[in-house]
């Protein structure tokens, strides 16, 4: 290989790496497509954290549009999202189910008692198996589930006012008609 050819190859590889870096820097990590969108929400039976007895299964909400919010008391972003969930719950839009992910149940109950409990009920996923079935990348994550039990929207990371107003609430209105 002659010297000009090697230099051209190096420049080409470097330009390709710069292009990949540019794509990565402009990619929104909250917009990772979920393979579950449009598919039935994974079924499970989990013990209730709040109230402290009984179980929850998504089958109990079949026929209703509802939100599943995956959170934990140790999660800083969950704490940032919490006031918005309290406001959402106050508006009584649709059922809001919490899934306490890989958390100490005592710590989770204590945190909800202090910060307020926006959830209609909270199920516990202490070992994280339910989260695996839902493809949880990390908490918080929120799933909008339609009346047929299909996942129609997934929010990776905390809900924001903008996401709630621009995406979630319009979907809820459309699905609730």
C-alpha positions in Angstrom: 0.0 0.0 0.0 1.4 3.4 -0.9 1.6 6.3 1.6 -1.3 8.3 0.0 -3.6 5.3 0.2 -2.8 4.8 3.9 -3.4 8.5 4.7 -6.7 8.4 2.8 -7.8 5.3 4.7 -6.9 6.9 8.1 -8.8 10.0 7.1 -11.8 8.0 6.1 -11.8 5.9 9.3 -11.5 9.1 11.4 -14.4 10.8 9.5 -16.5 7.7 10.1 -15.7 7.7 13.8 -16.6 11.4 14.0 -19.9 10.7 12.3 -20.7 8.0 14.8 -19.8 10.2 17.7 -22.0 13.0 16.3 -25.0 10.6 16.0 -24.4 9.4 19.6 -24.2 12.9 21.0 -27.5 13.9 19.4 -29.3 10.7 20.3 -31.9 11.1 23.0 -31.5 8.2 25.4 -35.2 8.5 26.4 -36.2 7.6 22.8 -35.0 4.0 22.8 -37.6 2.1 20.9 -39.3 -0.6 22.9 -40.0 -3.9 21.2 -43.1 -4.2 23.5 -45.0 -1.2 22.0 -48.2 -2.6 20.5 -47.8 -5.9 22.2 -49.6 -7.3 25.3 -48.1 -6.1 28.6 -46.3 -9.0 30.2 -48.4 -10.7 32.8 -47.3 -11.1 36.4 -48.6 -11.6 39.9 -46.8 -9.5 42.5 -47.4 -8.9 46.2 -48.8 -5.5 47.1 -46.6 -3.1 48.9 -49.5 -0.7 49.5 -51.8 -1.9 50.8 -49.6 -4.4 52.6 -51.7 -7.5 51.8 -52.9 -9.1 48.6 -51.5 -9.4 45.1 -51.7 -7.4 41.9 -51.9 -8.6 38.3 -52.4 -6.5 35.2 -55.4 -8.8 34.4 -57.2 -6.9 37.2 -57.2 -3.7 35.0 -58.2 -5.4 31.7 -60.7 -3.1 30.1 -59.1 0.0 31.5 -56.5 2.4 30.3 -53.8 2.7 33.0 -50.2 3.8 33.8 -47.5 1.5 35.3 -44.8 3.6 36.9 -41.6 1.7 37.8 -39.8 3.4 40.7 -37.7 2.9 43.8 -37.2 4.8 47.0 -33.4 4.9 46.4 -33.9 6.5 42.9 -33.0 10.2 42.7 -34.8 10.7 39.4 -37.9 9.0 40.9 -37.9 11.7 43.6 -37.7 14.4 40.9 -40.6 12.9 39.1 -42.7 12.3 42.2 -44.4 15.8 42.4 -45.6 15.4 38.8 -47.1 12.0 39.7 -48.9 13.5 42.7 -50.3 16.2 40.4 -51.3 13.6 37.8 -53.0 11.4 40.5 -54.9 14.5 41.8 -56.4 15.0 38.3 -57.8 11.4 38.5 -57.1 10.7 34.8 -56.7 6.9 34.9 -55.4 4.3 37.4 -51.8 4.8 38.3 -50.0 1.7 39.5 -46.6 1.8 41.1 -44.1 -1.0 40.7 -41.5 -0.7 43.4 -38.4 -2.1 41.7 -35.5 -3.8 43.6 -36.3 -1.9 46.8 -36.6 -2.6 50.5 -40.4 -2.6 51.2 -39.9 -0.8 54.5 -37.9 2.0 52.9 -40.5 2.2 50.1 -43.5 2.5 52.5 -41.6 5.1 54.6 -40.7 7.2 51.5 -44.3 7.1 50.3 -45.6 8.1 53.7 -43.2 11.1 53.7 -43.5 12.2 50.1 -47.1 11.3 49.5 -48.6 8.4 47.7 -49.9 9.1 44.2 -50.6 5.4 43.4 -53.9 3.6 43.3 -51.9 0.6 44.4 -48.2 -0.4 44.6 -46.9 -3.8 43.7 -43.4 -5.0 44.7 -40.8 -6.3 42.3 -38.1 -7.0 44.9 -36.0 -9.4 42.7 -36.5 -7.3 39.5 -38.0 -10.2 37.4 -41.0 -8.2 36.4 -38.8 -5.3 35.3 -36.8 -7.7 33.1 -40.0 -8.9 31.4 -40.9 -5.2 30.7 -37.4 -4.4 29.5 -36.7 -1.9 32.2 -33.4 -0.1 31.6 -33.5 1.7 34.9 -35.9 3.6 37.1 -38.0 5.5 36.6 -39.9 4.2 33.6 -43.6 4.6 32.8 -45.8 2.5 30.6 -49.2 3.4 29.2 -51.3 0.3 28.8 -54.6 0.3 26.8 -57.9 -1.3 27.7 -56.9 -4.4 25.7 -53.7 -4.8 27.9 -51.3 -3.6 25.2 -48.3 -1.3 25.9 -48.9 1.8 23.8 -46.2 4.1 25.2 -43.0 3.8 27.2 -41.2 6.6 28.9 -37.6 5.9 29.9 -36.5 8.2 32.6 -38.7 10.6 34.6 -41.9 12.0 33.3 -41.8 15.7 32.7 -44.6 18.2 32.3 -43.8 18.4 28.6 -43.9 14.7 28.1 -47.1 14.4 30.1 -48.8 17.2 28.2 -47.5 16.5 24.7 -47.5 12.7 24.6 -49.1 10.9 27.6 -52.3 12.9 28.1 -53.2 13.1 24.4 -52.8 9.3 24.2 -54.9 8.8 27.3 -57.7 11.0 25.8 -57.6 9.1 22.5 -57.5 5.7 24.2 -60.3 6.6 26.7 -62.8 7.5 24.0 
